[in-house]
Amino acid sequence: MTSFDLTARDGRARLGVIRTPRGEIRTPAFMPVGTAATVKGMLPESVAATGADILLGNTYHLMLRPGAERIDRLGGLHRFMNWDRPILTDSGGFQVMSLSDLRKLTEDGVEFRSHIDGSRHMLSPERSMEIQRLLGSDIVMAFDECPALPADRERIAASMQLSMRWAARSREAFGDRPGHMLFGIMQGGLERDLREESAAALRDIGFDGYAVGGLAVGEGQAAMFDCLDYAPGFLPEDRPRYLMGVGKPDDIVGAVVRGIDMMDCVLPSRSGRTGQAWTRRGQVNIKNARHADDPRPLDEACSCPACQGYSRAYLHHVFRAGEMIAGMLLTWHNLHYYQELMAGLRAAIAEGRMAAFEADFHAAREEGDIPPL
């Protein structure tokens, strides 16, 4: 009922499709983040219109509010948020570490206080699997611990080994669920031998897909790319490879070149709400006064509603006025741009022209935004 097929390669870049009962996911794929069962500022049908095949939901946030059991009673996350395509849910581990107060980490799991109301909760591999089953997500992530970088080698090694023990418990608790996939998460920081050890442990357990975790947590792009030069190669060729929490457009292109199949990031929607637009020529800050009298669109080659119907001057005005439509239009544009970038990457791999695509991508960004009027 689920499968992954690779259909083309260009260097290490891979073109493929993940088949699920809820639809196909074209890879390389970018997953918009629907943290609390919504991609902020967007209707689900609008997210689909940008070209997204899959969304990410957040286990930590949904378990705290409105609660996984409530979502299950209401028909599962797909029905609850009116999204009939695939959903991937993260395990909750990263948010527990980054958002919660008074954490207590043990072999069993993590005890923590909610950042919302201070209530006490316990998240373990077994509980994470139960929550994700209640949510009904199509792709489930194993429960792991992700230390922030930089960290010393001893801390990274201990964390990775704990995550591998939790991965085995996640696999056991997930059980046999036809039509659903379970992904393991490689850890090991920037240490090549620890990454290799982690990958070997995950392969021994056996997963439907594999994530490269513990990157985009403060190490910088150069260090991340150095790790991606070798880490994906430790994972099985015939399974999807997912780079968690990435990223900016140039991060995405660099990751695809290095063999990554799936990515997610809050950046397109978060940037939209703060007046930042991503275009072929780089980033545009719509708050800047230079846009106040500019009748041109953000990107004249873009077919999104923001670019087809509204000027930079209008977007500048509604953002400055605090109108909701500003974040809505900029988010739609950013998500459209990201999905257009993914479509371009897929076409380049299919046609064997990834090197040219990458060169053109960087050349356009180096030109910078269109000159002011």
GIFENHU-V511343 format. One line per field, one symbol per residue. ss: DSSP state (H for helix, E for strand, L for the rest). A space follows every 50 residues. Layout:
ss = ???
//
This chain:
ss = LLEEEEEEEELLEEEEEEEELLEEEEELEEEEEELLLLLLLLLHHHHHHL LLLEEEELHHHHHHLLLHHHHHHLLLHHHHHLLLLEEEELLLHHHHHHHL EEEEELLLEEEEELLLLLLEEEEEHHHHHHHHHHHLLLEEELLLLLLLLL LLHHHHHHHHHHHHHHHHHHHHHHLLLLLLEEEEEELLLLLHHHHHHHHH HHHHHLLLEEEELLLLLLLLHHHHHHHHLLHHHHLLLLLEEEELLLLLHH HHHHHHHLLLLEEEELHHHHHHHLLEEEELLEEEELLLHHHLLLLLLLLL LLLLHHHHHLLHHHHHHHHHLLLHHHHHHHHHHHHHHHHHHHHHHHHHHH LLLHHHHHHHHHHHHHHLLLLLL
//
